[in-house]
Amino acid sequence: MEDHREDPPTGLVAALARARSPERPGPDTPAGATVRAWAGPPRPIPEAGPGRLDLRTLLRLSLAASDPSGRLRPTPSAGALHPVDTELVVGTGCSLPPGRYGYDPLCHRVHHVGPPVDGTPPGVTAALSVTAQRTVSHYGHRAWPLLLLDTGHATAALLLAARVLGADQCDVRMDGRAENPLAVVRIPPPDGRSPRSPAETADLPTPADLLARRSTPPPLPGLPPRDALRAVLATAERAGEGGLLRWCAAVGPPRPGLMELAPEGTALRHYASGEARPTLAAWAAGQAWFADAGAVLLARGCPTDADTAHIRRAHLRAGFAVHLAQLTALRHGLAARPVGSWQQADLGAALGAAPGRDWVVHALALGTRHADEENPT
């Protein structure tokens, strides 16, 4: 694969420290092309024959844009700037011939960029990298955490689409060791086994679920029911790579405070009292609506002394887990909106613990009522 590294020239550790500071970004700069300029002409993705992995549907359900501007896609992105680029290494058993392809999510086409590498396994391997300029153009020095979170969301979107297509043995790599690609998803072709039983499909999303994923515009009022909030927290905990991140939810009245899953994972418990949402609103780039969200799922960790690999891994995993939690929220009828830009958000220090150990990394605002229900036309 070609190396298109765009790590910040000062290093990721310094970039994260600056992104967490109160410094404001400067004026917007040009974002450049909305899609990477892949070599070669665009090609349609063929229909999948029997026993083939359906790449057309896989990409439609995960990364394809549904409007000409490219803003509306089934994966969240800070500022709808969508910096994630996808290169497909296709082996046997797919609806495309073996080879390397760049994916254009605006026209839902691929560009053939080369032959398959030696030892390419059957199925498809999606390698995710970023064009940093797209996000830097608006968020400036705050961009790099957002770029990593966006990549985590895109990784989860590919995994969910693969599961819908019956691929249950996917391999996801987000270890944080490489600058490029940042994440890799390997999806095998169909294995020819008998169809899933109803029990196996009960918790799977449907294609309609995946295409309906959208970040709800604020405000997001209304405290979620406890069972829905527990399900969202449980999804994040399962996906968040145990020990790397900790998860909690800030809730308002009647008992404002921070809630987490009890050790057995079947119930919620309060572990801190007091109204946290106004402080979170100030930390979340001053987004005032956040103070009235029904609940806020928080991923926290990534201490000040984290090295580059830890920073990448924590942010990639946070985006991945929040994406899955967002789908759980939507399937429980909740409004949901990921929030990725955080300044001075040292939650541990605010709760009286040692400073610099427990930063807010990512969040998902939750509510029971959508903005159009609050402001009917």
C-alpha distance (Angstrom), angle and dihedral (degrees) to the residues before:
residue distance angle dihedral
M1 . . .
E2 3.78 . .
D3 3.79 116.0 .
H4 3.80 112.6 -122.8
R5 3.78 98.6 168.1
E6 3.79 116.6 174.9
D7 3.79 102.6 169.7
P8 3.81 112.1 156.8
P9 3.80 109.5 -86.3
T10 3.82 91.6 -127.2
G11 3.82 92.4 53.3
L12 3.76 131.8 -99.7
V13 3.82 95.5 -91.9
A14 3.81 91.2 57.5
A15 3.81 91.6 40.9
L16 3.80 92.1 55.0
A17 3.79 92.6 47.7
R18 3.79 90.0 52.6
A19 3.81 92.5 45.2
R20 3.81 89.1 54.3
S21 3.80 92.5 51.4
P22 3.83 124.0 92.9
E23 3.82 90.7 -110.8
R24 3.79 110.3 127.8
P25 3.81 123.0 -133.6
G26 3.79 118.1 -107.3
P27 3.81 126.2 -119.9
D28 3.79 119.3 -49.9
T29 3.80 118.1 -87.1
P30 3.83 129.1 -159.9
A31 3.81 111.8 -67.4
G32 3.79 94.9 -153.5
A33 3.78 124.1 -147.2
T34 3.80 117.2 -7.5
V35 3.80 91.0 -138.7
R36 3.78 129.6 40.1
A37 3.81 113.0 -103.5
W38 3.79 100.2 -113.6
A39 3.80 117.8 -168.0
G40 3.78 120.5 -107.3
P41 3.80 132.0 25.4
P42 3.81 121.2 -54.1
R43 3.79 116.9 -98.2
P44 3.80 129.3 -160.1
I45 3.78 116.1 -117.4
P46 3.82 108.4 -114.9
E47 3.76 124.6 -127.6
A48 3.76 113.4 -94.5
G49 3.76 118.2 -107.6
P50 3.82 123.8 -145.9
G51 3.78 113.0 -55.4
R52 3.82 93.1 10.7
L53 3.79 127.9 122.0
D54 3.80 106.9 -109.8
L55 3.80 102.6 -130.5
R56 3.79 93.0 172.6
T57 3.80 92.1 61.4
L58 3.80 93.7 36.9
L59 3.79 91.7 58.9
R60 3.80 94.5 38.2
L61 3.80 90.1 57.2
S62 3.80 95.5 44.3
L63 3.79 116.6 28.5
A64 3.81 112.9 2.3
A65 3.79 120.1 117.3
S66 3.78 117.3 -124.4
D67 3.80 98.6 -159.1
P68 3.83 132.6 49.3
S69 3.82 93.4 -110.8
G70 3.79 91.7 59.2
R71 3.81 93.2 -129.7
L72 3.79 97.4 112.6
R73 3.79 108.6 71.3
P74 3.81 132.4 142.6
T75 3.81 91.8 -108.6
P76 3.82 126.5 66.2
S77 3.78 121.3 -116.4
A78 3.79 132.0 -178.5
G79 3.79 107.1 -98.8
A80 3.83 89.2 -5.2
L81 3.82 85.8 -86.6
H82 3.83 95.0 133.1
P83 3.82 101.9 -157.5
V84 3.82 96.4 174.7
D85 3.81 116.9 112.3
T86 3.81 122.2 -163.8
E87 3.79 127.6 -150.0
L88 3.80 116.4 -172.6
V89 3.79 121.8 -149.7
V90 3.80 102.1 -163.0
G91 3.79 123.4 -160.4
T92 3.78 130.3 177.2
G93 3.79 122.2 -51.0
C94 3.81 97.4 46.5
S95 3.79 136.9 112.3
L96 3.83 89.0 -112.9
P97 3.82 123.9 61.3
P98 3.81 115.1 -104.6
G99 3.78 112.8 -78.3
R100 3.80 144.0 89.2
Y101 3.79 118.8 -69.0
G102 3.78 137.0 -179.3
Y103 3.79 114.5 -140.0
D104 3.81 123.2 -135.0
P105 3.83 107.2 -159.2
L106 3.82 93.7 -171.3
C107 3.80 96.7 62.6
H108 3.83 95.7 20.3
R109 3.79 91.8 -124.2
V110 3.80 136.0 125.2
H111 3.80 132.7 -134.2
H112 3.79 118.7 -144.7
V113 3.81 105.4 -128.8
G114 3.79 102.2 170.1
P115 3.80 149.8 -37.7
P116 3.79 121.5 -62.3
V117 3.79 116.1 -84.5
D118 3.79 118.6 -110.7
G119 3.78 112.7 -80.8
T120 3.81 95.6 20.1
P121 3.81 105.7 170.2
P122 3.81 122.9 -133.9
G123 3.79 114.8 -82.9
V124 3.78 125.1 27.5
T125 3.78 133.5 -53.2
A126 3.81 113.5 -156.6
A127 3.81 113.6 -156.8
L128 3.81 114.3 -162.8
S129 3.80 123.6 -154.9
V130 3.80 132.9 156.4
T131 3.78 140.0 -121.1
A132 3.78 96.1 -142.7
Q133 3.81 95.5 -165.4
R134 3.79 92.1 73.0
T135 3.79 93.3 62.4
V136 3.81 96.6 31.1
S137 3.81 88.4 57.4
H138 3.81 90.7 72.0
Y139 3.80 107.0 16.5
G140 3.81 98.7 38.7
H141 3.82 112.2 -174.4
R142 3.81 90.6 4.0
A143 3.81 91.6 64.9
W144 3.81 105.5 92.6
P145 3.81 99.5 67.5
L146 3.81 87.4 47.2
L147 3.81 92.5 50.4
L148 3.80 90.5 54.2
L149 3.80 93.1 45.8
D150 3.82 90.6 49.8
T151 3.80 89.6 52.6
G152 3.80 90.5 51.5
H153 3.81 90.1 52.2
A154 3.81 91.7 49.8
T155 3.81 90.5 49.3
A156 3.79 91.0 53.7
A157 3.80 91.1 47.1
L158 3.80 90.8 56.2
L159 3.80 91.7 47.6
L160 3.81 92.7 50.8
A161 3.81 92.3 48.6
A162 3.80 90.1 49.8
R163 3.80 91.0 52.2
V164 3.79 91.0 51.2
L165 3.81 87.7 54.7
G166 3.79 91.3 52.5
A167 3.82 99.1 -101.2
D168 3.80 102.7 138.0
Q169 3.81 99.5 161.4
C170 3.80 100.8 65.0
D171 3.79 120.8 152.8
V172 3.83 116.0 -140.9
R173 3.80 120.8 -168.6
M174 3.80 119.4 -167.2
D175 3.79 101.1 143.4
G176 3.79 95.0 141.0
R177 3.81 94.2 -129.3
A178 3.80 98.1 112.9
E179 3.78 131.0 61.2
N180 3.77 90.9 -157.1
P181 2.93 123.7 58.4
L182 3.79 96.6 20.7
A183 3.79 93.3 -167.3
V184 3.79 136.6 11.8
V185 3.81 128.7 -160.8
R186 3.81 118.9 -169.0
I187 3.79 114.8 -163.4
P188 3.82 119.6 -172.1
P189 3.80 123.8 -143.6
P190 3.81 119.5 -103.9
D191 3.79 111.3 -66.6
G192 3.79 96.1 -147.1
R193 3.80 94.3 -120.8
S194 3.79 121.4 144.7
P195 3.81 117.7 -77.3
R196 3.78 118.4 -82.0
S197 3.76 118.0 -89.8
P198 3.84 120.5 -116.2
A199 3.80 88.8 -104.0
E200 3.82 90.6 55.7
T201 3.81 92.8 50.1
A202 3.82 98.0 42.7
D203 3.81 94.7 93.6
L204 3.79 97.6 34.7
P205 3.80 119.6 108.5
T206 3.78 118.4 -119.6
P207 3.80 124.4 -127.5
A208 3.81 87.2 -105.6
D209 3.82 89.7 55.1
L210 3.79 91.3 54.2
L211 3.79 95.4 45.7
A212 3.82 90.9 48.5
R213 3.82 94.4 57.0
R214 3.75 108.1 122.2
S215 3.79 133.6 149.4
T216 3.80 105.4 -108.2
P217 3.81 113.1 -123.7
P218 3.82 112.9 -118.8
P219 2.95 143.8 -68.4
L220 3.82 100.7 68.1
P221 3.82 105.0 178.9
G222 3.79 127.9 167.7
L223 3.81 128.9 75.6
P224 3.82 109.2 -105.1
P225 3.82 117.4 -122.4
R226 3.79 113.0 -95.7
D227 3.81 93.8 -113.2
A228 3.80 91.7 53.6
L229 3.80 92.9 45.8
R230 3.80 90.7 48.0
A231 3.82 90.5 51.1
V232 3.81 91.9 50.6
L233 3.81 92.0 49.0
A234 3.81 91.7 46.1
T235 3.82 91.4 52.0
A236 3.80 91.2 51.1
E237 3.80 92.6 46.9
R238 3.82 92.1 51.5
A239 3.80 93.2 48.0
G240 3.78 98.1 38.8
E241 3.82 99.9 79.4
G242 3.79 105.2 -111.9
G243 3.77 115.4 -95.8
L244 3.81 96.4 11.8
L245 3.81 94.6 84.2
R246 3.78 135.6 14.3
W247 3.78 122.6 -142.8
C248 3.77 133.8 -149.0
A249 3.79 139.6 148.7
A250 3.79 128.0 -128.1
V251 3.81 112.0 -142.6
G252 3.79 134.7 -177.9
P253 3.83 133.0 -143.0
P254 2.94 142.8 11.7
R255 3.84 86.9 39.3
P256 3.80 106.9 5.3
G257 3.77 116.4 -162.4
L258 3.78 144.3 83.8
M259 3.78 121.6 -51.9
E260 3.80 131.5 -166.3
L261 3.78 137.9 176.5
A262 3.79 114.8 -83.6
P263 3.84 113.0 -117.4
E264 3.80 93.3 -95.3
G265 3.82 89.7 53.0
T266 3.80 95.3 -132.0
A267 3.80 99.4 99.4
L268 3.79 142.7 34.6
R269 3.76 125.2 -119.6
H270 3.81 135.2 -173.6
Y271 3.78 113.6 -119.0
A272 3.82 99.6 169.5
S273 3.79 130.4 28.7
G274 3.78 128.4 -146.6
E275 3.78 138.5 64.4
A276 3.82 108.9 -65.9
R277 3.80 101.6 166.6
P278 3.86 98.4 86.8
T279 3.80 89.9 52.4
L280 3.79 90.4 47.4
A281 3.82 89.2 51.0
A282 3.81 90.1 55.4
W283 3.79 91.6 47.6
A284 3.82 92.6 47.1
A285 3.80 93.7 73.2
G286 3.80 89.7 -75.7
Q287 3.81 96.5 -65.4
A288 3.80 98.9 167.1
W289 3.81 95.3 -166.9
F290 3.79 88.3 67.3
A291 3.81 90.2 74.4
D292 3.81 90.0 66.8
A293 3.81 99.2 43.4
G294 3.79 112.8 126.2
A295 3.81 91.2 -123.8
V296 3.78 137.7 -17.1
L297 3.80 122.3 -141.8
L298 3.81 108.8 -148.6
A299 3.81 130.7 -160.2
R300 3.78 109.3 -161.6
G301 3.78 137.7 178.5
C302 3.83 131.1 69.6
P303 3.83 97.7 127.5
T304 3.78 124.1 -141.8
D305 3.81 92.2 -102.2
A306 3.83 94.2 52.1
D307 3.79 113.9 131.9
T308 3.80 125.6 -129.5
A309 3.82 95.9 -90.0
H310 3.82 91.5 49.0
I311 3.81 91.6 49.5
R312 3.79 92.1 50.6
R313 3.80 93.5 45.1
A314 3.81 94.8 47.2
H315 3.79 94.7 49.0
L316 3.80 95.0 42.1
R317 3.80 90.5 49.3
A318 3.83 92.0 45.7
G319 3.81 91.8 53.9
F320 3.80 90.5 45.6
A321 3.81 93.5 50.4
V322 3.81 95.5 43.0
H323 3.80 89.8 51.9
L324 3.80 91.1 55.2
A325 3.81 90.5 43.6
Q326 3.80 90.4 51.5
L327 3.79 90.9 55.6
T328 3.82 89.8 49.2
A329 3.81 88.8 51.5
L330 3.80 92.9 49.9
R331 3.81 91.5 48.6
H332 3.83 87.7 54.5
G333 3.81 90.3 54.0
L334 3.81 95.6 -105.1
A335 3.77 128.4 139.6
A336 3.82 110.5 -122.9
R337 3.80 138.1 -175.5
P338 3.84 127.1 178.0
V339 3.82 116.0 -134.7
G340 3.81 117.7 -163.3
S341 3.81 109.8 166.6
W342 3.82 112.7 89.3
Q343 3.78 129.6 170.6
Q344 3.84 125.7 -170.7
A345 3.81 87.2 -11.2
D346 3.81 98.1 154.6
L347 3.80 97.6 155.2
G348 3.79 94.3 173.5
A349 3.80 92.7 56.1
A350 3.81 90.7 46.3
L351 3.81 88.2 56.8
G352 3.79 92.8 50.0
A353 3.81 100.0 -97.3
A354 3.79 126.8 124.2
P355 3.81 111.4 -63.0
G356 3.79 122.8 -111.6
R357 3.80 97.1 28.7
D358 3.80 106.5 88.5
W359 3.81 113.5 39.2
V360 3.80 125.3 168.2
V361 3.81 104.9 -107.5
H362 3.81 102.4 174.9
A363 3.80 139.6 -12.8
L364 3.77 143.9 -162.6
A365 3.80 118.0 -148.3
L366 3.80 112.3 -146.8
G367 3.79 134.7 -166.3
T368 3.76 142.0 159.5
R369 3.81 97.0 -132.0
H370 3.77 128.1 54.5
A371 3.78 125.6 -134.4
D372 3.82 93.3 -106.9
E373 3.82 89.0 55.3
E374 3.79 89.8 53.4
N375 3.81 93.2 47.9
P376 3.82 107.8 30.0
T377 3.79 116.2 -171.2
